């Protein structure tokens, strides 16, 4: 397998999942500005969507969209228990968390990474992110260490990656102590440290 990634981007979540599973894979960095891979390939020819993550399987099938990729990977290694079984209520709850993270929280960060955003747009984006954090804070307050109560899953990994953007985007976690503690728990995991080092982030 080969994971196409950009350092610190949302592609960090499948990178961490691959490490958690002990999978054998290659990494190829993508310059999102030029759409070129580190080996000089046209990334748009590989993934017409033009963004990461993209996972090339051993049979040359390309998977895109982070939420789809991390669930696929976890399903290939059920003993690792990073996702509940398909068809269970727990899996439905997990998918609800993943959809919220993707459609609401992830999307809210968009203006903060857009160099053309105005100060007003950036200020509104920070308010939007904090509103999403308010909800996630209540989930963690009710459930404990992880989004699925006492079970660590791919949703926690994805949430970590998004929350980890907070400092860069000038978003203070002081009002969301459960989210800050959640971030620190995922950060401390060896798989996370390994991915951060591989991407040159620590």
C-alpha positions in Angstrom: 0.0 0.0 0.0 1.0 3.6 -0.5 -0.4 6.6 1.4 -0.3 9.9 -0.4 -0.1 12.6 2.3 0.7 16.2 3.1 2.4 16.9 6.4 0.0 17.6 9.2 -3.0 17.5 6.9 -6.1 15.2 7.4 -4.0 12.4 5.8 -2.3 12.2 9.2 -5.4 10.2 10.4 -4.9 7.2 8.1 -1.2 7.4 8.7 -1.8 7.0 12.4 -4.3 4.2 11.8 -1.8 2.3 9.6 0.8 2.6 12.4 -1.8 1.4 15.0 -2.4 -1.7 12.9 1.3 -2.4 12.3 0.6 -2.3 8.5 3.3 -2.4 5.9 3.0 0.7 3.7 4.9 3.3 1.7 4.5 7.1 2.1 4.6 9.6 -0.7 4.4 13.3 0.1 2.3 15.6 -2.0 2.8 19.3 -2.6 -0.8 20.5 -2.6 0.1 23.8 -4.2 1.8 22.3 -7.3 -0.2 19.0 -7.2 3.1 17.1 -7.6 4.3 14.2 -5.6 7.8 14.0 -4.1 8.8 11.8 -7.0 7.6 14.4 -9.5 4.3 12.6 -10.5 1.2 14.5 -11.3 -1.0 13.9 -8.3 -4.2 14.9 -10.1 -3.5 12.0 -12.5 -3.4 9.7 -9.5 -6.3 11.2 -7.7 -8.5 13.5 -9.8 -9.9 15.1 -6.6 -6.5 16.7 -6.1 -6.3 16.4 -2.4 -5.1 14.0 0.3 -5.4 11.4 1.7 -5.3 8.9 -1.1 -4.4 5.2 -0.5 -3.2 3.1 -3.3 -3.9 -0.6 -2.5 -1.6 -3.4 -3.6 -4.0 -4.2 -6.5 -3.8 -0.6 -7.7 -7.2 0.3 -6.4 -7.3 3.9 -5.2 -9.2 4.8 -2.0 -10.0 8.4 -1.3 -11.7 10.4 1.5 -10.2 10.0 5.0 -13.3 8.7 6.7 -13.7 5.9 4.1 -10.0 5.0 4.3 -9.7 4.7 8.0 -12.8 2.5 8.3 -11.6 0.3 5.5 -8.2 -0.1 7.1 -9.7 -0.9 10.5 -12.1 -3.4 9.0 -9.1 -5.3 7.5 -7.7 -5.9 11.0 -10.7 -6.7 13.3 -8.6 -8.0 16.1 -7.2 -4.4 16.6 -10.8 -3.3 17.5 -10.4 0.2 16.0 -14.0 0.0 14.7 -17.1 -1.9 16.0 -18.5 -4.6 13.7 -20.5 -3.5 10.7 -24.2 -3.6 11.3 -24.0 -3.0 15.1 -25.4 0.0 16.9 -21.9 0.9 18.1 -20.8 1.1 14.4 -23.7 3.4 13.7 -22.7 5.6 16.6 -19.1 5.6 15.4 -20.2 6.6 11.9 -22.2 9.4 13.4 -19.1 10.8 15.1 -17.1 10.4 11.9 -19.7 12.2 9.8 -19.9 15.0 12.4 -16.1 15.4 12.5 -15.9 15.5 8.7 -19.0 17.5 7.7 -19.0 19.9 10.7 -15.7 20.3 12.4 -13.3 19.6 9.5 -15.2 21.9 7.2 -15.3 24.7 9.8 -11.5 24.9 9.6 -11.5 25.7 5.9 -11.4 29.5 6.0 -8.5 29.3 8.5 -6.3 27.6 5.9 -7.4 29.7 3.0 -4.9 32.6 2.5 -7.6 34.6 0.8 -9.9 34.6 3.8 -10.7 38.0 5.4 -10.2 38.7 9.1 -14.0 38.6 9.5 -14.2 35.2 7.8 -11.4 33.9 10.0 -13.0 35.2 13.1 -16.3 33.6 12.2 -14.5 30.3 11.4 -13.0 30.2 14.8 -16.4 30.8 16.3 -17.7 27.9 14.2 -14.9 25.6 15.3 -15.5 26.4 19.0 -19.2 25.7 18.6 -18.4 22.2 17.3 -15.9 21.8 20.2 -18.8 22.7 22.6 -20.7 19.6 21.4 -17.6 17.3 21.4 -16.8 18.5 24.9 -20.2 17.3 26.1 -19.7 13.9 24.4 -16.4 13.4 26.2 -17.8 14.6 29.5 -20.5 12.0 29.2 -18.4 9.2 27.8 -15.0 9.5 29.5 -11.7 9.1 27.7 -12.9 8.3 24.2 -15.8 9.2 21.9 -17.2 5.7 22.1 -17.0 5.6 25.9 -14.1 3.4 27.0 -13.2 2.2 23.5 -10.4 3.9 21.5 -11.4 4.0 17.8 -10.6 5.6 14.4 -12.9 8.5 15.4 -10.5 9.4 18.2 -7.6 9.5 15.8 -9.5 11.7 13.3 -10.6 14.0 16.0 -7.0 14.3 17.3 -5.8 15.4 13.9 -8.4 18.1 13.6 -8.0 19.4 17.2 -4.2 19.4 16.6 -4.7 22.2 14.2 -6.0 24.5 17.0 -2.7 26.1 17.9 -1.8 26.8 14.3 -5.2 28.4 13.8 -5.1 30.4 17.1 -7.9 28.5 18.8 -7.6 28.2 22.5 -8.6 24.9 24.1 -8.8 26.4 27.6 -12.6 26.3 27.6 -12.6 22.7 26.5 -10.5 20.7 29.0 -11.9 17.3 28.0 -10.9 17.9 24.4 -7.4 19.0 25.5 -7.0 15.9 27.6 -8.3 13.7 24.7 -5.7 15.3 22.3 -2.9 14.6 24.8 -4.0 11.0 25.2 -3.9 10.3 21.5 -0.7 12.3 21.1 1.0 10.1 23.7 0.3 6.9 21.7 3.4 5.4 20.0 1.6 5.2 16.7 0.9 8.9 16.8 4.4 9.8 17.7 5.7 7.6 14.9 3.5 9.3 12.3 4.4 12.8 13.5 8.1 12.0 13.3 7.7 10.5 9.8 6.0 13.6 8.6 8.6 15.9 10.2 6.2 17.4 12.7 8.2 16.7 15.8 
